[in-house]
Amino acid sequence: MSTIILRKKIFYYLSLTLFLVGVISWVPYLVLNIQESYGMLTFVFGPIGFYFGYLANNRLLALSNLAMLFSVIPVVIYVYLTKGYIPM
């Protein structure tokens, strides 16, 4: 197996792992109602996963990690709407 294909596989799995870690980092806040800031880890893991997805030539993974980077905005809106902070 050539080293280029091996590197792309490594970058692919690293990007996929960082995407899953980004998704899992929101679980304590949204599902378990633990008020810890684990979701802020997406600011660290998102750009790194985006870069690895770019190096793996996988647009879907790169864009998924980029979406995780900006996932704070929909989560904040969801929490404010469900907790009653924003009147409807």
Secondary structure, DSSP 8 states (H G I E B T S, - for coil): --HHHHHHHHHHHHHHHHHHHHHHTTHHHHTS-----GGGGHHHHHHHHHHHHHHTT-HHHHHHHHHHHTTHHHHHHHHHHHHT-S--
